[in-house]
């Protein structure tokens, strides 16, 4: 890490639509100033509402019509925007000029880190279960059940 790197809070404006398995989120833009992120969030939300009224149907809105969020997607639930923080270490001047693509990569990295942490916890838990039994016989029903549960939990963590 370079000497001018510092902990910087990056405020990400995120769009979201859908529900349950059809729920989709995407990063729109990042800011180093929370107030600026909130103002932008209001602007992009207002623009999405304008487009919905202008085109009368979400199906009629042309791709890229929202110049503040060219990746905007609206399903039957509408579109919602929110602001959330990410702690990162970088030069403040660089963080202030994050492009939308860099923002996406930063968010993907953050989510990947969280997934790795969950996976590490699941692996440790599975190892504890697998190594906790007094009985080590491969044909023991109790040990086999614990191994099966541990492997299932591990696979679920990997798939999430």
Buried (B, 14 or more C-beta within 10 A) or exposed (E): EEEEEEEBEBBBBBBBBBEEEEEEEBBBBBBBEEEBBBBBBEBBBEBBEEBBEEBEEBEEBEEEBBEBBEEBBBEEEEBBBBBEEBEBEBEEEBBBEBEBEBBBEBBEEBEEEEEEEEBEEBBEBBEEBBEEBEEEEEEBEEBEEBBEEBEEBBEEBEEE
